[in-house]
Amino acid sequence: MGARQVSGAPQQWHERAVAAERGGDAAQAIALYRAALAQHPGHADLLNSAGNLYMRSGDPAAAADMFGQALAARPGTLAIAINRAIALTQAGRPQEAAALLEDFAEAGAKDPRFHSAHANALRGADRLDQAAAAYDRALALDPARALALHGRARLALERAENDAIARFDRALQVHSADPNAWLGKAQALDAAGDSASARAIAEQLVAQGPGWQDGLRFLAQLRLAAGERDFTSHLAEASRKLPQDESIVILHGELLAGIDRNAEAADIVRAARHRFPEQPRLALLEAIYAGAAGDDDAAETLFAALPGESFERDLHEARHRIRRGEHDRADALLTRALDRQPWDIGAWALRGIVWRLTGDPRAEWLHGEPGLHALRPLEGDAAILADAARVLHDLHDSSVFPLGQSLRGGTQTRGRLFHRMEPELRRLADAIRATLEVHRAALPPQDDGHPLLRWRDRPWRIEGSWSVRLTGGGDHHTGHIHPQGILSSALYLELPALGADSGEALLELGRPPADLRLDLGPLAVFRPQTGHLALFPSTLYHGTTPFGVGRRMTVAFDVTTA
């Protein structure tokens, strides 16, 4: 009998849904709740129960909607508000979650679940100091609360607090089987310089969970930092243990391609396709890696055989068409991709290159208008720079070559730089924010069709933040973009001593990445100056020219909308 052919009281509907879920049919349980709500619209308990089911089914956005309706039906209910905040946070809307719970501060003052959920939302909203205080309140009320212990430990790691390892130990005393807490401890050990202990934990995690992506990735980073060429062999072993898990193969290819070993990545994916003949994503990835490795004929054959359309396919086939000089086809693919995801940074970056190649006047609108990119002095006291530089050099002395980044040589700091506790870095972040406002004021006017200028007059916030130190001998950044930002930057803290006419250590904006194999020069070249920020749209490919001797240290970050 279908869900719409029965009737009953709300409790009867709820019991039917529970029975369906326990029987392994979550879809039927959801259908039963929908039918129940059609008969009993606005029933708070049914809406709350449906929200819980959506959470268990991995759909936090639908859960947030159900909890929102339940809260509207029964305003002021703390438990429902907490449920909605948890769902909003997991759905990528932590600012809304934090704002919701702030309206319940008095009602939740003595509820550890309230403070833990509030802390998670604040952490997701980048309000880390407030998140730490909220976790501490939760733990003062319930010292053994596992989620709060783990969340507070994770926050200690992100903020580079001295007791991060001890906090993970306390979390593990309460929940010793939590792999995420063990991974956090390993990361804290690595950050503290104990890479041997970190690796021992990572290897154990991978042995116990060979399909766990986070563990596989972290062990690869440790092995790359140790200088192992075959730093992904544990993924091959994981694939042997779990031959039907295609996600391991996908990660394996991604890690190799991330350091320009595209031919090897293509081989890994190609070999796996025999095990997964019905998985078109593997064929797409092989086409991507083959093209990046220079095998355009193989890529052409693979793209031609791919079924269906998707944003990812359109984006990467456009890249392939650019390599083959088929600019009109590339433009059509990018137009279709942007119809699906209108503000994707990667698609706009490629569109800018195609417009330049074809002489389209929109290229000037996208990247050429005065003010879109500039070299600006850091606002504030000059001592801010020197103080930050001393802290950063200490960090770089224990940092490593990063996995999957644009560096070719040098070191990059771990985590988000401006999440750390050092006052020197916090003052630097404040000075950067002030400089961003100077840059904003000089931008062209608001333009709702432009991938940067549509955000010109809206609130901005710094998203990623890190420091890079290069030490000569040909170190450089390859051409790349930061697809998570709208505006990108590099602040120069230290530069090699080079002549005014030197072509070394320059920042090039707009030169296509090497894998596109294009004879197209940069749109702008900046000769870096100590104490200045290069600011430019995230849709501009950028890279640096190598230098022979000296040292170059920068702080980089992305700007997104708040």
C-alpha positions as CSV (number, residue, x, y, z in Angstrom):
1,M,0.0,0.0,0.0
2,G,1.5,3.4,-1.0
3,A,2.2,6.2,1.5
4,R,-0.6,8.3,0.0
5,Q,-3.2,5.6,0.3
6,V,-3.2,5.4,4.1
7,S,-4.3,7.8,6.8
8,G,-4.0,8.1,10.6
9,A,-2.9,10.2,13.5
10,P,0.5,11.8,13.5
11,Q,1.9,9.2,15.9
12,Q,0.8,6.4,13.6
13,W,2.5,8.0,10.6
14,H,5.6,8.5,12.7
15,E,5.7,4.8,13.7
16,R,5.2,3.7,10.1
17,A,8.2,5.9,9.0
18,V,10.4,4.6,11.8
19,A,9.5,1.0,10.8
20,A,10.4,1.7,7.2
21,E,13.8,3.2,8.1
22,R,14.6,0.4,10.4
23,G,13.8,-2.0,7.6
24,G,16.4,-0.3,5.4
25,D,14.0,1.8,3.3
26,A,14.9,5.4,4.1
27,A,13.2,6.6,0.8
28,Q,9.9,5.0,1.9
29,A,10.3,6.6,5.3
30,I,10.7,10.0,3.7
31,A,7.7,9.4,1.5
32,L,5.6,8.5,4.6
33,Y,6.6,11.7,6.4
34,R,5.6,13.7,3.3
35,A,2.2,12.0,3.1
36,A,1.8,12.5,6.9
37,L,2.5,16.2,6.5
38,A,0.0,16.5,3.6
39,Q,-2.6,15.3,6.1
40,H,-1.3,17.2,9.0
41,P,0.4,20.3,7.6
42,G,2.5,22.3,10.1
43,H,2.7,19.5,12.7
44,A,5.8,20.4,14.6
45,D,6.7,16.9,15.8
46,L,6.3,15.4,12.4
47,L,8.4,18.1,10.8
48,N,11.1,17.7,13.5
49,S,11.1,13.9,13.0
50,A,11.3,14.3,9.2
51,G,14.3,16.7,9.7
52,N,16.1,14.1,11.8
53,L,15.5,11.5,9.1
54,Y,16.9,13.8,6.4
55,M,20.0,14.3,8.6
56,R,20.5,10.6,9.0
57,S,20.1,10.3,5.2
58,G,22.8,12.8,4.5
59,D,20.7,15.7,3.3
60,P,21.2,18.6,5.8
61,A,19.7,21.2,3.5
62,A,16.4,19.4,3.4
63,A,16.7,18.8,7.2
64,A,17.2,22.5,7.8
65,D,14.0,23.3,5.8
66,M,12.1,20.7,7.9
67,F,13.4,22.1,11.2
68,G,12.7,25.6,10.1
69,Q,9.1,24.7,9.4
70,A,8.9,22.9,12.8
71,L,10.3,26.0,14.6
72,A,7.8,28.2,12.8
73,A,5.0,25.9,14.0
74,R,6.4,25.9,17.5
75,P,8.3,29.1,18.1
76,G,10.9,29.4,20.8
77,T,11.6,25.6,21.1
78,L,15.2,25.3,22.0
79,A,15.6,21.7,20.9
80,I,14.3,22.4,17.4
81,A,16.4,25.5,17.1
82,I,19.5,23.5,18.0
83,N,18.5,20.8,15.4
84,R,18.1,23.5,12.7
85,A,21.5,25.1,13.6
86,I,23.3,21.8,13.3
87,A,21.6,21.2,9.9
88,L,22.4,24.7,8.7
89,T,26.1,24.3,9.7
90,Q,26.4,21.0,7.9
91,A,24.6,22.5,4.8
92,G,27.3,25.2,4.5
93,R,25.3,28.0,6.1
94,P,27.1,28.5,9.4
95,Q,26.4,32.2,9.6
96,E,22.6,31.6,9.6
97,A,23.1,28.9,12.3
98,A,25.1,31.2,14.6
99,A,22.6,34.0,14.2
100,L,19.7,31.6,15.0
101,L,21.3,30.3,18.2
102,E,22.2,33.8,19.3
103,D,18.4,34.4,19.6
104,F,18.3,31.5,22.0
105,A,21.3,32.5,24.2
106,E,19.2,32.8,27.4
107,A,17.2,29.6,26.9
108,G,20.4,27.6,26.1
109,A,22.7,29.1,28.7
110,K,22.8,25.8,30.7
111,D,22.5,23.4,27.8
112,P,25.8,21.9,26.7
113,R,24.3,20.8,23.4
114,F,23.4,24.4,22.7
115,H,26.9,25.6,23.3
116,S,28.5,22.8,21.3
117,A,26.2,23.5,18.3
118,H,26.8,27.2,18.6
119,A,30.6,26.6,18.7
120,N,30.4,24.5,15.5
121,A,28.5,27.2,13.7
122,L,30.9,29.9,14.9
123,R,33.9,27.9,13.8
124,G,32.3,27.4,10.3
125,A,31.6,31.2,10.2
126,D,35.3,31.9,10.9
127,R,34.6,33.4,14.3
128,L,37.2,31.2,16.0
129,D,37.7,33.1,19.2
130,Q,34.0,33.1,20.0
131,A,33.9,29.4,18.9
132,A,36.6,28.5,21.5
133,A,34.6,30.3,24.2
134,A,31.4,28.4,23.3
135,Y,33.2,25.1,23.3
136,D,34.6,25.9,26.7
137,R,31.1,26.7,28.0
138,A,29.8,23.4,26.7
139,L,32.7,21.5,28.4
140,A,32.2,23.4,31.6
141,L,28.7,22.0,31.7
142,D,29.6,18.5,30.4
143,P,33.3,17.7,30.5
144,A,32.9,14.4,28.8
145,R,30.9,15.7,25.8
146,A,32.8,13.9,22.9
147,L,31.8,16.3,20.1
148,A,32.8,19.3,22.1
149,L,36.1,17.8,23.1
150,H,36.9,17.0,19.6
151,G,35.7,20.3,18.2
152,R,37.8,22.2,20.8
153,A,40.9,20.2,20.0
154,R,40.4,20.8,16.3
155,L,40.1,24.5,17.1
156,A,43.3,24.4,19.1
157,L,45.0,22.9,16.1
158,E,43.6,25.5,13.7
159,R,44.6,28.4,16.1
160,A,48.1,26.8,16.8
161,E,47.4,26.6,20.5
162,N,50.2,24.9,22.5
163,D,47.9,22.3,24.1
164,A,46.4,20.9,20.8
165,I,48.0,17.5,21.3
166,A,46.8,17.3,24.9
167,R,43.3,18.3,23.9
168,F,43.1,15.5,21.3
169,D,44.3,13.1,24.0
170,R,41.4,14.2,26.2
171,A,39.0,13.7,23.3
172,L,40.4,10.2,22.7
173,Q,40.0,9.3,26.4
174,V,36.3,9.7,25.9
175,H,36.0,8.2,22.4
176,S,39.1,6.2,21.7
177,A,37.7,4.7,18.5
178,D,37.2,8.1,16.8
179,P,39.4,8.1,13.6
180,N,38.9,11.9,13.1
181,A,40.3,12.5,16.6
182,W,43.3,10.2,15.9
183,L,43.9,12.1,12.6
184,G,43.7,15.4,14.5
185,K,46.3,14.2,17.0
186,A,48.6,13.1,14.1
187,Q,48.2,16.5,12.5
188,A,49.0,18.2,15.8
189,L,52.1,16.0,16.2
190,D,53.2,16.9,12.7
191,A,52.7,20.6,13.3
192,A,54.8,20.2,16.5
193,G,57.6,18.7,14.6
194,D,57.1,15.0,15.6
195,S,56.6,13.7,12.1
196,A,57.6,10.2,13.0
197,S,54.8,9.8,15.6
198,A,52.4,11.5,13.2
199,R,53.3,9.0,10.5
200,A,52.9,6.0,12.8
201,I,49.3,7.1,13.6
202,A,48.6,7.8,9.9
203,E,49.8,4.4,8.8
204,Q,47.7,2.7,11.4
205,L,44.6,4.7,10.3
206,V,45.2,3.7,6.7
207,A,45.7,0.1,7.7
208,Q,42.4,0.0,9.6
209,G,40.5,2.1,7.1
210,P,42.0,1.7,3.7
211,G,39.2,3.6,2.0
212,W,39.3,6.6,4.3
213,Q,40.1,9.6,2.1
214,D,41.3,11.9,4.9
215,G,43.8,9.4,6.2
216,L,45.1,8.5,2.7
217,R,45.6,12.1,1.9
218,F,47.4,13.0,5.1
219,L,49.8,10.0,4.8
220,A,50.6,11.1,1.3
221,Q,51.4,14.6,2.5
222,L,53.7,13.2,5.2
223,R,55.5,10.9,2.6
224,L,55.8,13.8,0.1
225,A,57.4,16.0,2.9
226,A,59.8,13.1,3.6
227,G,61.0,13.3,0.0
228,E,59.6,9.9,-1.2
229,R,59.0,9.9,-4.9
230,D,56.5,7.0,-4.6
231,F,54.5,8.9,-2.0
232,T,51.2,7.4,-3.1
233,S,52.0,3.7,-3.0
234,H,49.7,3.3,0.0
235,L,46.8,4.2,-2.3
236,A,47.7,1.4,-4.7
237,E,47.7,-0.9,-1.7
238,A,44.4,0.4,-0.6
239,S,43.0,-0.2,-4.0
240,R,44.2,-3.8,-3.9
241,K,42.4,-4.3,-0.5
242,L,39.2,-2.5,-1.8
243,P,39.1,-3.2,-5.5
244,Q,35.5,-2.0,-5.9
245,D,36.1,1.4,-4.3
246,E,36.6,3.8,-7.1
247,S,37.1,6.8,-4.8
248,I,40.6,5.5,-3.9
249,V,41.5,5.6,-7.6
250,I,40.1,9.1,-8.0
251,L,42.2,10.4,-5.1
252,H,45.3,8.5,-6.3
253,G,45.1,10.3,-9.7
254,E,44.3,13.7,-8.1
255,L,47.4,13.5,-5.8
256,L,49.7,12.6,-8.7
257,A,48.3,15.3,-11.0
258,G,48.6,17.8,-8.2
259,I,52.4,17.7,-8.6
260,D,52.4,17.6,-12.4
261,R,52.7,13.8,-12.8
262,N,49.7,13.8,-15.1
263,A,50.9,10.9,-17.3
264,E,51.1,8.6,-14.2
265,A,47.7,9.8,-13.1
266,A,46.2,8.9,-16.5
267,D,47.8,5.4,-16.2
268,I,46.3,4.9,-12.7
269,V,42.8,5.8,-13.9
270,R,43.1,3.9,-17.2
271,A,44.1,0.7,-15.4
272,A,41.2,1.1,-13.0
273,R,38.6,1.5,-15.8
274,H,38.7,-2.2,-16.5
275,R,37.3,-2.7,-13.0
276,F,34.7,0.1,-13.4
277,P,33.6,-0.1,-17.1
278,E,30.3,1.6,-16.3
279,Q,31.8,4.7,-14.5
280,P,32.1,7.6,-17.0
281,R,33.8,9.8,-14.4
282,L,36.9,7.7,-14.6
283,A,37.0,8.1,-18.4
284,L,36.6,11.9,-17.9
285,L,39.5,11.9,-15.5
286,E,41.7,9.9,-17.9
287,A,40.8,12.5,-20.6
288,I,41.7,15.3,-18.2
289,Y,45.1,13.8,-17.2
290,A,46.0,12.6,-20.7
291,G,45.4,16.1,-22.1
292,A,47.4,17.8,-19.3
293,A,50.3,15.3,-20.0
294,G,50.3,16.2,-23.7
295,D,48.5,13.2,-25.2
296,D,45.8,15.2,-27.1
297,D,44.8,12.3,-29.3
298,A,44.0,10.1,-26.4
299,A,42.1,12.9,-24.8
300,E,40.1,13.5,-28.0
301,T,39.1,9.8,-28.2
302,L,38.0,9.8,-24.6
303,F,36.0,13.0,-24.8
304,A,34.3,11.8,-28.0
305,A,33.1,8.6,-26.2
306,L,31.9,10.2,-23.0
307,P,28.1,10.0,-22.5
308,G,26.0,12.9,-21.4
309,E,26.8,16.4,-20.3
310,S,28.0,17.9,-17.0
311,F,29.6,21.1,-15.7
312,E,32.9,19.2,-15.1
313,R,33.0,17.7,-18.5
314,D,32.2,21.0,-20.3
315,L,34.9,22.8,-18.3
316,H,37.7,20.3,-19.0
317,E,36.7,19.6,-22.6
318,A,36.9,23.4,-23.1
319,R,40.5,23.2,-21.8
320,H,41.2,20.4,-24.3
321,R,39.7,22.5,-27.2
322,I,41.9,25.4,-26.3
323,R,45.0,23.2,-26.6
324,R,43.8,22.1,-30.0
325,G,43.1,25.6,-31.2
326,E,39.4,25.1,-31.4
327,H,38.5,28.3,-29.8
328,D,34.9,28.6,-30.9
329,R,34.1,25.1,-29.5
330,A,35.9,26.0,-26.3
331,D,33.8,29.2,-26.0
332,A,30.5,27.3,-26.6
333,L,31.5,24.7,-23.9
334,L,32.4,27.5,-21.4
335,T,29.1,29.2,-22.1
336,R,27.2,26.0,-21.3
337,A,29.3,25.4,-18.2
338,L,28.6,28.9,-16.9
339,D,24.9,28.4,-17.6
340,R,25.1,25.6,-15.1
341,Q,27.4,27.4,-12.6
342,P,27.3,31.1,-13.4
343,W,30.1,32.3,-11.2
344,D,32.6,29.5,-11.3
345,I,36.1,31.0,-11.1
346,G,37.7,28.3,-13.3
347,A,35.3,28.7,-16.1
348,W,35.6,32.5,-16.1
349,A,39.4,32.1,-16.1
350,L,39.3,30.0,-19.2
351,R,36.8,32.2,-20.8
352,G,39.1,35.2,-20.4
353,I,41.9,33.3,-22.2
354,V,39.5,32.3,-25.1
355,W,38.4,35.9,-25.4
356,R,42.0,37.1,-25.6
357,L,42.8,34.4,-28.2
358,T,39.8,35.4,-30.4
359,G,40.2,39.2,-29.9
360,D,36.8,39.5,-28.2
361,P,36.5,43.0,-26.6
362,R,34.9,41.5,-23.5
363,A,38.5,40.4,-22.5
364,E,39.2,44.0,-21.6
365,W,36.0,44.3,-19.6
366,L,36.8,41.1,-17.7
367,H,40.4,41.8,-16.8
368,G,41.7,45.0,-18.4
369,E,39.7,47.8,-16.7
370,P,41.8,50.2,-14.6
371,G,41.8,49.3,-10.9
372,L,41.0,45.6,-11.3
373,H,44.6,44.7,-10.4
374,A,47.2,46.8,-8.6
375,L,50.2,46.8,-6.4
376,R,49.3,48.6,-3.2
377,P,51.3,49.5,0.0
378,L,50.2,47.8,3.2
379,E,48.2,50.1,5.4
380,G,49.4,50.7,8.9
381,D,52.7,50.8,10.9
382,A,55.7,49.5,9.1
383,A,56.7,47.6,12.2
384,I,53.7,45.2,11.6
385,L,55.6,43.8,8.6
386,A,58.9,43.2,10.5
387,D,57.1,41.6,13.5
388,A,55.1,39.3,11.2
389,A,58.2,38.3,9.2
390,R,60.0,37.0,12.4
391,V,57.0,34.8,13.3
392,L,56.7,33.5,9.7
393,H,60.3,32.6,9.4
394,D,60.0,30.5,12.6
395,L,56.9,28.8,11.1
396,H,58.7,28.1,7.8
397,D,61.6,26.5,9.5
398,S,59.2,23.6,10.4
399,S,57.0,23.8,7.3
400,V,57.1,21.5,4.3
401,F,56.5,21.4,0.6
402,P,52.7,21.2,0.2
403,L,50.6,18.7,-1.6
404,G,48.7,19.7,-4.7
405,Q,49.8,23.4,-4.7
406,S,51.4,25.7,-7.2
407,L,54.8,25.8,-5.5
408,R,57.8,24.3,-7.3
409,G,60.3,24.4,-4.4
410,G,60.2,26.2,-1.1
411,T,57.8,25.7,1.9
412,Q,54.2,26.7,2.7
413,T,52.8,27.2,6.2
414,R,50.2,24.7,7.4
415,G,46.5,25.6,7.8
416,R,45.0,29.0,7.7
417,L,47.5,31.6,8.7
418,F,45.1,34.1,10.1
419,H,43.4,31.6,12.3
420,R,46.5,31.4,14.4
421,M,46.9,33.1,17.8
422,E,50.1,35.0,17.4
423,P,49.3,38.8,17.9
424,E,51.8,39.7,15.2
425,L,49.8,37.8,12.6
426,R,46.5,39.2,13.9
427,R,47.8,42.7,13.5
428,L,49.0,41.8,10.0
429,A,45.5,40.5,9.1
430,D,44.0,43.8,10.3
431,A,46.4,45.8,8.2
432,I,45.5,43.7,5.2
433,R,41.8,44.2,5.7
434,A,42.4,48.0,5.8
435,T,44.3,47.7,2.5
436,L,41.5,45.7,0.9
437,E,39.2,48.6,1.6
438,V,41.6,51.0,-0.2
439,H,41.6,48.6,-3.2
440,R,37.8,48.3,-3.1
441,A,37.4,52.0,-3.3
442,A,39.5,52.1,-6.5
443,L,37.7,49.3,-8.3
444,P,35.4,50.0,-11.3
445,P,31.7,50.4,-10.4
446,Q,29.4,47.6,-9.4
447,D,28.6,45.3,-12.3
448,D,26.2,42.4,-11.7
449,G,27.5,40.6,-14.8
450,H,31.2,40.6,-13.7
451,P,32.6,37.8,-11.6
452,L,34.4,40.2,-9.3
453,L,32.6,43.5,-9.6
454,R,29.2,42.0,-8.8
455,W,30.6,41.6,-5.3
456,R,32.2,45.1,-5.2
457,D,29.9,46.7,-2.7
458,R,29.0,43.6,-0.6
459,P,30.8,42.5,2.6
460,W,34.1,40.8,2.1
461,R,36.1,38.4,4.3
462,I,39.4,36.7,4.1
463,E,39.1,32.9,3.4
464,G,42.3,31.0,2.9
465,S,45.5,32.5,4.2
466,W,49.1,31.1,4.1
467,S,52.7,32.0,3.7
468,V,55.2,30.8,1.1
469,R,59.0,31.0,1.4
470,L,61.1,30.4,-1.7
471,T,64.9,30.2,-1.5
472,G,66.2,30.6,-5.0
473,G,67.7,27.9,-7.2
474,G,64.8,28.2,-9.6
475,D,62.0,28.1,-7.0
476,H,58.7,29.6,-8.4
477,H,54.9,29.3,-8.6
478,T,53.5,27.7,-11.7
479,G,50.5,29.4,-13.4
480,H,47.4,28.8,-11.4
481,I,44.2,30.3,-10.0
482,H,42.5,30.2,-6.6
483,P,39.0,28.9,-7.5
484,Q,37.5,29.6,-4.0
485,G,38.0,33.4,-4.0
486,I,36.8,36.4,-5.9
487,L,40.0,38.5,-5.2
488,S,43.5,37.0,-4.7
489,S,46.6,38.5,-3.4
490,A,50.3,38.2,-2.4
491,L,51.9,40.4,0.3
492,Y,55.6,40.7,-0.1
493,L,57.6,40.5,3.2
494,E,61.0,39.6,1.9
495,L,62.5,39.7,-1.6
496,P,65.8,38.7,-3.2
497,A,68.2,41.5,-4.1
498,L,67.7,41.9,-7.9
499,G,68.5,44.6,-10.3
500,A,65.8,46.9,-11.7
501,D,66.0,45.2,-15.1
502,S,66.0,41.6,-13.8
503,G,63.4,39.2,-15.1
504,E,63.6,37.1,-12.0
505,A,61.0,36.8,-9.2
506,L,58.3,38.7,-11.1
507,L,54.6,38.2,-10.7
508,E,52.9,37.5,-14.0
509,L,49.1,38.0,-14.3
510,G,47.2,36.5,-17.1
511,R,49.8,34.2,-18.6
512,P,48.0,30.9,-19.3
513,P,49.1,27.8,-17.4
514,A,51.8,25.7,-19.1
515,D,49.5,22.7,-19.7
516,L,47.5,24.8,-22.2
517,R,50.7,25.2,-24.4
518,L,49.8,28.7,-25.6
519,D,52.1,31.4,-26.9
520,L,50.2,34.1,-25.0
521,G,52.0,36.5,-22.7
522,P,50.8,38.0,-19.4
523,L,48.3,40.9,-19.2
524,A,50.4,42.6,-16.5
525,V,53.8,42.0,-14.8
526,F,54.4,43.3,-11.3
527,R,57.9,43.8,-10.0
528,P,57.2,43.0,-6.3
529,Q,58.0,45.6,-3.6
530,T,58.5,44.7,0.1
531,G,55.5,45.8,2.1
532,H,53.2,45.9,-0.9
533,L,50.2,43.7,-1.8
534,A,49.5,42.6,-5.4
535,L,45.7,42.4,-5.6
536,F,43.9,40.9,-8.6
537,P,40.7,39.1,-9.7
538,S,40.8,35.4,-8.8
539,T,39.8,34.7,-12.4
540,L,43.3,35.7,-13.5
541,Y,45.9,33.0,-13.9
542,H,49.1,34.0,-12.1
543,G,52.5,32.7,-11.5
544,T,56.1,33.8,-10.8
545,T,59.3,33.7,-12.7
546,P,62.2,31.7,-11.1
547,F,65.1,33.3,-9.3
548,G,68.6,32.1,-8.7
549,V,69.8,33.4,-5.3
550,G,68.2,35.0,-2.3
551,R,64.9,34.5,-0.5
552,R,61.3,35.5,-1.2
553,M,58.6,35.3,1.4
554,T,55.0,36.2,0.9
555,V,51.6,36.0,2.6
556,A,48.8,35.0,0.3
557,F,45.1,34.9,0.8
558,D,41.7,34.8,-1.0
559,V,38.8,37.2,-0.5
560,T,35.3,35.9,-0.6
561,T,31.9,37.4,0.2
562,A,30.8,37.3,3.8
